[in-house]
């Protein structure tokens, strides 16, 4: 496995994420039923089914491909997830550009741009019980692993470990953003559905290089 990140690998990543969302569709809805509208899994699955179906005819340069994914997400994923995930991918695509093969450091910088886009869109902060609590530690871990020149599978594995810890940390958090925030103290004790689906992004990344 090369340590260079190509459009082909990025396409596998998105395809793996779409497949994981489909597998976890009911669980994501159940998590959302506790603190939201019970449709997070449905919204993501519907939209990423469209994304995955369009990958064979999508642009085949890294930045163009990921921007295309982001725009498709915005157009096809309902609820708050569409703008947030879509913005993440669009900003990632803008940042990585169209060189045929990226090193892990450049991809890490692209992920950080995606995180910044999510912050700008959703105004989330650490501890708000959102997907930010997964994305931020995962991006930090990937950035550190890339800087240390880890092999690509190890870079993605570091991101997954941090993402998983971030996801689990949301159980004890008080929701301060989105519909879950309306529940106040009753939001404590529930895993955040957005954080859970965001963690699947990093699971998918590890699967794309195995």
DOBA-86661 format. One line per 2 residues: number of its first residue (from 1); for each residue y, z, x of N, C-alpha, C. Coordinates in Angstrom, 2 decimals, padded with zeros to 5 digits, m for minus. Layout:
NUM) Y,Z,X,Y,Z,X,Y,Z,X; ...;
***
This chain:
1) m001.20,000.00,000.84,000.00,000.00,000.00,001.25,000.00,000.88; 002.09,m001.00,000.67,003.36,m001.06,001.41,004.29,000.04,000.93;
3) 005.17,000.49,001.83,006.17,001.48,001.44,007.43,000.81,000.92; 007.40,m000.49,000.75,008.54,m001.20,000.18,008.39,m001.30,m001.33;
5) 009.49,m001.16,m002.03,009.49,m001.18,m003.49,009.97,m002.54,m003.96; 009.10,m003.26,m004.63,009.37,m004.63,m005.07,009.52,m004.68,m006.58;
7) 009.94,m005.83,m007.07,010.03,m006.03,m008.52,008.66,m005.87,m009.17; 007.61,m006.30,m008.47,006.26,m006.15,m009.02,005.91,m004.68,m009.20;
9) 006.23,m003.86,m008.21,005.94,m002.43,m008.33,006.78,m001.79,m009.43; 008.04,m002.16,m009.52,008.91,m001.63,m010.57,008.40,m002.00,m011.95;
11) 007.89,m003.23,m012.07,007.32,m003.65,m013.35,006.08,m002.82,m013.69; 005.24,m002.52,m012.70,004.08,m001.66,m012.94,004.53,m000.27,m013.37;
13) 005.57,000.24,m012.73,006.11,001.56,m013.08,006.50,001.62,m014.56; 007.28,000.63,m014.99,007.72,000.61,m016.38,006.54,000.43,m017.33;
15) 005.59,m000.41,m016.94,004.41,m000.63,m017.78,003.60,000.66,m017.90; 003.42,001.37,m016.79,002.69,002.64,m016.83,003.41,003.66,m017.70;
17) 004.74,003.68,m017.63,005.49,004.61,m018.47,005.29,004.29,m019.94; 005.36,003.00,m020.28,005.15,002.60,m021.67,003.77,003.04,m022.15;
19) 002.75,002.88,m021.31,001.39,003.27,m021.69,001.29,004.78,m021.88; 001.93,005.54,m021.00,001.90,007.00,m021.13,002.62,007.47,m022.39;
21) 003.74,006.84,m022.71,004.45,007.19,m023.93,003.56,006.95,m025.15; 002.82,005.85,m025.13,001.91,005.56,m026.25,000.82,006.62,m026.36;
23) 000.24,007.01,m025.23,m000.81,008.03,m025.22,m000.28,009.37,m025.73; 000.95,009.71,m025.34,001.53,011.02,m025.67,002.44,010.99,m026.89;
25) 002.39,009.89,m027.63,003.25,009.69,m028.80,003.21,010.89,m029.75; 002.02,011.29,m030.15,001.90,012.37,m031.14,002.37,013.71,m030.56;
27) 002.06,013.95,m029.30,002.48,015.22,m028.68,004.00,015.29,m028.59; 004.63,014.18,m028.23,006.09,014.17,m028.15,006.71,014.42,m029.53;
29) 006.12,013.83,m030.56,006.61,014.08,m031.92,006.44,015.55,m032.31; 005.29,016.13,m031.92,005.03,017.53,m032.27,006.02,018.45,m031.56;
31) 006.31,018.18,m030.30,007.30,018.98,m029.58,008.67,018.84,m030.24; 008.99,017.63,m030.66,010.28,017.39,m031.30,010.36,018.01,m032.68;
33) 009.21,018.14,m033.36,009.20,018.75,m034.69,009.65,020.21,m034.62; 009.38,020.87,m033.49,009.73,022.29,m033.37,011.23,022.50,m033.22;
35) 011.92,021.54,m032.57,013.34,021.77,m032.29,014.21,020.54,m032.56; 013.64,019.51,m033.19,014.41,018.29,m033.41,014.01,017.60,m034.69;
37) 013.95,016.25,m034.62,013.70,015.44,m035.81,012.27,014.93,m035.91; 011.40,015.33,m035.01,009.98,014.97,m035.04,009.73,013.48,m034.83;
39) 010.66,012.79,m034.18,010.49,011.34,m034.01,010.69,010.87,m032.57; 010.73,011.79,m031.61,010.98,011.39,m030.22,009.89,010.46,m029.71;
41) 008.64,010.80,m029.98,007.55,009.95,m029.54,007.57,008.60,m030.23; 007.82,008.60,m031.52,007.88,007.35,m032.27,008.98,006.44,m031.74;
43) 010.15,007.00,m031.52,011.27,006.19,m031.03,010.98,005.59,m029.65; 010.48,006.42,m028.74,010.18,005.92,m027.40,009.06,004.90,m027.42;
45) 008.02,005.18,m028.17,006.87,004.28,m028.20,007.26,002.92,m028.78; 008.01,002.93,m029.85,008.44,001.67,m030.45,009.26,000.84,m029.46;
47) 010.21,001.49,m028.80,011.08,000.76,m027.89,010.37,000.29,m026.63; 009.57,001.15,m026.03,008.92,000.75,m024.78,007.74,m000.19,m024.99;
49) 007.22,m000.27,m026.22,006.27,m001.33,m026.54,006.95,m002.68,m026.43; 008.20,m002.77,m026.91,008.98,m004.00,m026.77,009.28,m004.28,m025.30;
51) 009.66,m003.24,m024.56,009.95,m003.40,m023.14,008.73,m003.94,m022.40; 007.58,m003.32,m022.61,006.37,m003.72,m021.89,005.97,m005.15,m022.24;
53) 006.11,m005.52,m023.50,005.74,m006.87,m023.91,006.62,m007.91,m023.25; 007.86,m007.53,m022.92,008.80,m008.48,m022.33,008.77,m008.53,m020.82;
55) 007.99,m007.68,m020.17,008.00,m007.64,m018.70,007.57,m008.97,m018.05; 006.57,m009.67,m018.58,006.17,m010.91,m017.91,007.28,m011.97,m017.86;
57) 008.20,m011.93,m018.80,009.27,m012.93,m018.82,010.63,m012.33,m018.42; 010.63,m011.09,m017.98,011.87,m010.44,m017.55,012.30,m010.99,m016.19;
59) 013.57,m010.81,m015.81,014.01,m011.23,m014.48,013.14,m010.59,m013.40; 012.87,m011.33,m012.34,011.93,m010.86,m011.33,012.61,m010.53,m010.00;
61) 013.83,m010.03,m010.08,014.49,m009.41,m008.93,014.74,m007.96,m009.30; 014.60,m007.03,m008.34,014.57,m005.61,m008.69,015.71,m005.14,m009.58;
63) 016.95,m005.35,m009.16,018.07,m004.86,m009.94,018.15,m005.51,m011.31; 017.97,m006.83,m011.34,018.03,m007.55,m012.62,016.92,m007.08,m013.57;
65) 015.74,m006.86,m013.02,014.62,m006.41,m013.84,014.92,m005.06,m014.48; 015.37,m004.11,m013.69,015.59,m002.76,m014.21,016.79,m002.72,m015.16;
67) 017.82,m003.51,m014.88,018.94,m003.60,m015.84,018.46,m004.17,m017.17; 017.60,m005.18,m017.10,017.04,m005.77,m018.32,016.26,m004.73,m019.11;
69) 015.46,m003.94,m018.40,014.72,m002.86,m019.05,015.69,m001.92,m019.76; 016.75,m001.51,m019.07,017.72,m000.59,m019.65,018.37,m001.13,m020.90;
71) 018.75,m002.39,m020.87,019.40,m002.98,m022.04,018.42,m003.09,m023.21; 017.17,m003.41,m022.89,016.16,m003.49,m023.95,015.92,m002.13,m024.56;
73) 015.92,m001.10,m023.74,015.76,000.27,m024.24,016.89,000.63,m025.19; 018.11,000.37,m024.79,019.26,000.69,m025.64,019.14,000.00,m027.00;
75) 018.65,m001.22,m026.99,018.57,m002.01,m028.22,017.40,m001.62,m029.12; 016.37,m001.00,m028.54,015.13,m000.81,m029.30,014.63,000.62,m029.43;
77) 015.22,001.56,m028.70,014.80,002.96,m028.80,015.82,003.72,m029.64; 015.35,004.32,m030.72,016.25,005.03,m031.61,016.59,006.43,m031.13;
79) 017.50,007.07,m031.83,017.89,008.44,m031.52,018.67,008.54,m030.23; 018.77,009.76,m029.71,019.51,009.99,m028.47,018.80,009.41,m027.26;
81) 017.47,009.23,m027.36,016.70,008.76,m026.22,017.12,007.37,m025.77; 017.47,006.49,m026.70,017.83,005.12,m026.36,019.00,005.05,m025.39;
83) 020.15,005.62,m025.75,021.29,005.58,m024.82,021.02,006.29,m023.50; 020.28,007.40,m023.52,020.07,008.15,m022.28,019.09,007.45,m021.34;
85) 017.93,007.08,m021.84,016.98,006.35,m020.99,017.54,004.98,m020.62; 018.18,004.32,m021.56,018.75,003.01,m021.26,019.81,003.08,m020.18;
87) 020.70,004.06,m020.27,021.72,004.23,m019.25,021.11,004.53,m017.90; 020.06,005.36,m017.88,019.37,005.66,m016.63,018.90,004.38,m015.95;
89) 018.23,003.52,m016.70,017.70,002.29,m016.11,018.80,001.31,m015.73; 019.82,001.17,m016.54,020.91,000.25,m016.21,021.61,000.68,m014.92;
91) 021.91,001.95,m014.81,022.59,002.46,m013.61,021.69,002.37,m012.38; 020.40,002.62,m012.56,019.44,002.45,m011.48,019.43,001.00,m011.01;
93) 019.35,000.07,m011.95,019.34,m001.34,m011.61,020.61,m001.78,m010.89; 021.75,m001.30,m011.37,023.02,m001.63,m010.70,023.02,m001.17,m009.25;
95) 022.44,000.01,m009.02,022.52,000.62,m007.69,021.54,000.02,m006.69; 020.36,m000.40,m007.14,019.38,m000.87,m006.16,019.60,m002.31,m005.74;
97) 020.28,m003.11,m006.57,020.55,m004.48,m006.19,019.31,m005.35,m006.22; 019.42,m006.54,m005.63,018.37,m007.55,m005.78,017.68,m007.95,m004.48;
99) 017.76,m007.11,m003.45,016.94,m007.39,m002.27,015.48,m007.41,m002.70; 014.67,m008.31,m002.18,013.28,m008.44,m002.64,012.43,m007.19,m002.47;
101) 012.75,m006.38,m001.46,011.96,m005.17,m001.22,012.90,m004.06,m000.76; 012.81,m002.92,m001.41,013.68,m001.79,m001.14,012.91,m000.73,m000.36;
103) 013.61,m000.01,000.51,012.97,001.15,001.10,013.13,002.35,000.17; 012.41,003.42,000.46,012.41,004.56,m000.44,013.77,005.25,m000.49;
105) 014.51,005.21,000.61,015.83,005.83,000.63,016.78,005.13,m000.34; 016.74,003.82,m000.36,017.62,003.08,m001.26,017.21,003.32,m002.72;
107) 015.92,003.38,m002.95,015.47,003.65,m004.31,015.89,005.05,m004.75; 015.82,006.01,m003.83,016.26,007.37,m004.15,017.74,007.39,m004.52;
109) 018.54,006.62,m003.80,019.97,006.55,m004.12,020.17,005.90,m005.48; 019.32,004.93,m005.81,019.38,004.32,m007.13,019.04,005.30,m008.23;
111) 018.02,006.12,m008.01,017.67,007.15,m008.99,018.82,008.13,m009.19; 019.50,008.45,m008.11,020.65,009.37,m008.23,021.76,008.73,m009.06;
113) 021.95,007.43,m008.92,022.93,006.73,m009.75,022.50,006.76,m011.21; 021.19,006.62,m011.46,020.69,006.73,m012.83,020.93,008.09,m013.41;
115) 020.71,009.13,m012.61,020.98,010.50,m013.05,022.46,010.68,m013.38; 023.33,010.14,m012.52,024.77,010.25,m012.78,025.15,009.56,m014.08;
117) 024.50,008.45,m014.38,024.76,007.77,m015.64,024.35,008.60,m016.84; 023.22,009.28,m016.73,022.76,010.16,m017.81,023.75,011.31,m018.01;
119) 024.24,011.87,m016.91,025.22,012.97,m017.01,026.50,012.48,m017.69; 026.96,011.31,m017.29,028.19,010.76,m017.89,028.00,010.48,m019.38;
121) 026.81,010.01,m019.74,026.55,009.68,m021.15,026.35,010.92,m022.01; 025.54,011.88,m021.50,025.16,013.01,m022.33,025.86,014.31,m022.04;
123) 026.64,014.35,m020.94,027.38,015.57,m020.54,026.44,016.75,m020.32; 025.21,016.48,m019.92,024.26,017.57,m019.70,024.52,018.26,m018.37;
125) 024.17,019.52,m018.33,024.30,020.34,m017.13,022.99,021.07,m016.90; 022.79,021.63,m015.70,021.56,022.38,m015.45,021.39,023.51,m016.47;
127) 020.18,023.66,m016.99,019.88,024.74,m017.91,020.23,024.46,m019.36; 020.65,023.22,m019.68,020.96,022.89,m021.07,019.73,022.59,m021.91;
129) 018.56,022.55,m021.28,017.29,022.24,m021.97,017.28,020.77,m022.41; 017.43,019.89,m021.44,017.42,018.45,m021.70,016.63,017.74,m020.60;
131) 016.57,016.42,m020.69,015.90,015.66,m019.65,016.58,015.81,m018.29; 017.85,016.25,m018.27,018.51,016.51,m016.99,017.73,017.52,m016.16;
133) 017.13,018.50,m016.81,016.41,019.56,m016.10,015.14,019.05,m015.45; 014.72,017.85,m015.78,013.63,017.16,m015.09,014.17,016.16,m014.08;
135) 015.12,015.35,m014.51,015.62,014.28,m013.64,016.26,014.82,m012.37; 017.08,015.84,m012.50,017.83,016.33,m011.33,016.91,016.85,m010.22;
137) 015.97,017.76,m010.52,015.09,018.22,m009.43,014.18,017.12,m008.90; 013.74,016.22,m009.77,012.87,015.13,m009.31,013.63,014.19,m008.37;
139) 014.85,013.86,m008.71,015.66,013.00,m007.85,015.92,013.69,m006.51; 016.23,014.97,m006.55,016.45,015.72,m005.30,015.20,015.68,m004.43;
141) 014.03,015.87,m005.04,012.78,015.90,m004.28,012.46,014.52,m003.69; 012.67,013.48,m004.47,012.43,012.13,m003.97,013.40,011.79,m002.85;
143) 014.65,012.18,m003.01,015.66,011.94,m001.99,015.26,012.62,m000.68; 014.84,013.89,m000.76,014.45,014.64,000.44,013.21,014.03,001.09;
145) 012.24,013.63,000.27,011.02,013.04,000.81,011.29,011.68,001.45; 012.17,010.89,000.85,012.53,009.60,001.42,013.27,009.79,002.74;
147) 014.17,010.77,002.78,014.91,011.04,004.00,013.97,011.50,005.11; 012.92,012.22,004.75,011.93,012.68,005.73,010.92,011.59,006.09;
149) 011.09,010.42,005.48,010.25,009.25,005.76,008.79,009.47,005.38; 008.57,010.14,004.27,007.22,010.25,003.72,006.74,008.87,003.28;
151) 005.43,008.70,003.24,004.87,007.48,002.66,005.21,007.42,001.18; 005.23,006.20,000.64,005.65,006.00,m000.74,004.87,006.85,m001.75;
153) 003.53,006.90,m001.69,002.82,007.75,m002.65,003.26,009.21,m002.55; 003.52,009.68,m001.34,003.95,011.07,m001.17,005.36,011.29,m001.67;
155) 006.21,010.29,m001.54,007.57,010.37,m002.09,007.50,010.55,m003.61; 006.70,009.71,m004.25,006.60,009.79,m005.70,005.89,011.08,m006.14;
157) 004.91,011.53,m005.37,004.22,012.77,m005.72,005.18,013.96,m005.63; 006.06,013.95,m004.63,007.06,015.02,m004.53,007.95,015.03,m005.76;
159) 008.33,013.84,m006.22,009.14,013.75,m007.43,008.41,014.28,m008.65; 007.11,013.98,m008.75,006.34,014.45,m009.90,006.19,015.97,m009.90;
161) 005.96,016.55,m008.75,005.84,018.01,m008.69,007.13,018.68,m009.16; 008.26,018.17,m008.69,009.55,018.74,m009.09,009.82,018.48,m010.57;
163) 009.47,017.29,m011.05,009.67,016.97,m012.47,008.83,017.89,m013.36; 007.59,018.14,m012.96,006.71,018.99,m013.76,007.24,020.42,m013.84;
165) 007.74,020.92,m012.71,008.32,022.26,m012.71,009.58,022.30,m013.57; 010.39,021.26,m013.50,011.58,021.19,m014.33,011.26,021.13,m015.81;
167) 010.26,020.34,m016.14,009.81,020.28,m017.56,009.40,021.66,m018.06; 008.56,022.33,m017.30,008.05,023.63,m017.74,009.15,024.69,m017.81;
169) 010.18,024.52,m016.98,011.27,025.50,m016.99,012.05,025.49,m018.29; 011.97,024.37,m019.05,012.75,024.28,m020.29,012.20,025.18,m021.39;
171) 010.97,025.65,m021.23,010.39,026.50,m022.28,011.26,027.73,m022.53; 011.73,028.35,m021.48,012.48,029.60,m021.61,013.98,029.40,m021.75;
173) 014.42,028.15,m021.82,015.85,027.87,m021.89,016.36,027.91,m023.34; 017.62,028.26,m023.48,018.34,028.14,m024.75,019.00,026.77,m024.79;
175) 018.68,025.98,m025.81,019.23,024.64,m025.90,020.74,024.67,m026.12; 021.45,023.89,m025.32,022.90,023.84,m025.44,023.42,022.43,m025.73;
177) 022.51,021.48,m025.89,022.90,020.11,m026.19,021.96,019.56,m027.26; 022.46,018.60,m028.04,021.64,017.90,m029.00,021.29,018.73,m030.23;
179) 020.37,018.18,m031.02,020.00,018.83,m032.27,019.37,020.19,m032.04; 018.64,020.34,m030.93,017.98,021.62,m030.65,018.98,022.75,m030.51;
181) 020.21,022.42,m030.10,021.22,023.48,m029.91,021.58,024.15,m031.23; 021.35,023.46,m032.37,021.66,024.05,m033.67,020.77,025.26,m033.98;
183) 019.62,025.32,m033.31,018.68,026.41,m033.57,019.04,027.71,m032.85; 019.94,027.61,m031.88,020.33,028.81,m031.15,019.15,029.45,m030.45;
185) 018.99,030.75,m030.64,017.92,031.49,m029.97,016.52,031.00,m030.36; 016.40,030.37,m031.51,015.08,029.88,m031.94,014.59,028.72,m031.09;
187) 015.49,028.11,m030.29,015.06,027.03,m029.40,014.31,027.56,m028.18; 014.47,028.85,m027.89,013.78,029.46,m026.75,012.28,029.56,m027.06;
189) 011.45,029.25,m026.06,010.02,029.32,m026.25,009.37,027.98,m026.55; 010.17,026.92,m026.61,009.66,025.59,m026.91,009.92,024.64,m025.74;
191) 008.92,023.86,m025.41,009.07,022.82,m024.40,009.98,021.73,m024.94; 010.92,021.28,m024.13,011.85,020.25,m024.60,011.17,018.88,m024.61;
193) 011.23,018.14,m025.72,010.56,016.84,m025.78,011.17,015.81,m024.83; 012.49,015.81,m024.69,013.13,014.87,m023.77,012.75,015.13,m022.33;
195) 012.68,016.39,m021.96,012.23,016.75,m020.62,010.78,016.32,m020.41; 009.97,016.45,m021.46,008.56,016.08,m021.35,008.40,014.59,m021.15;
197) 009.14,013.80,m021.91,009.04,012.34,m021.73,009.64,011.91,m020.40; 010.70,012.57,m019.95,011.28,012.24,m018.65,010.28,012.50,m017.53;
199) 009.49,013.55,m017.67,008.47,013.85,m016.67,007.44,012.72,m016.59; 007.18,012.07,m017.72,006.24,010.95,m017.72,006.72,009.80,m016.85;
201) 008.03,009.67,m016.67,008.55,008.65,m015.76,007.99,008.82,m014.36; 007.88,010.06,m013.93,007.44,010.34,m012.56,005.92,010.33,m012.46;
203) 005.24,010.68,m013.56,003.79,010.45,m013.61,003.50,008.97,m013.47; 004.26,008.15,m014.19,004.08,006.70,m014.13,004.35,006.16,m012.73;
205) 005.32,006.73,m012.04,005.61,006.27,m010.68,004.42,006.50,m009.77; 003.80,007.67,m009.90,002.62,007.93,m009.05,001.47,007.00,m009.40;
207) 001.30,006.70,m010.67,000.23,005.79,m011.07,000.47,004.36,m010.58; 001.74,003.99,m010.44,002.06,002.62,m010.04,001.73,002.33,m008.58;
209) 001.50,003.38,m007.80,001.20,003.17,m006.37,m000.22,003.61,m006.01; m001.07,003.84,m007.03,m002.46,004.24,m006.76,m003.40,003.07,m006.95;
***
